[in-house]
Amino acid sequence: MRTNLINTQTIHALMRPLVLSGIYKSEADALQSVVYDFINQKIAFYKKQSDAFETKYKLSFETFSSQLTNNSTMESDDDWFEWKAAIEMSKSWTASLKLLGDENRH
């Protein structure tokens, strides 16, 4: 079974142009910045999704959830699942960012 592991050579090939062009001082700086930017974009994406549902329903997720049991529709059920997923993904990406920050402080 072949795995799609990324190796040092691949990372070097991806980061080296960013160093050669003068954007970053080192490949490590480039990789760290790219990863931080990617995670922050994911957090912003899921926060935007969650905020859109909050605006649509003019309720917090918790209030929406408690009211949903009495007034459920197919659309509101679908929105609940998407909203819940956005919240959970935002939490997961935020936790990843924190772990990455903790790892780079040692």
Helices and strands as residue ranges (DSSP letters): H 8-20, H 27-57, H 61-68, H 74-105
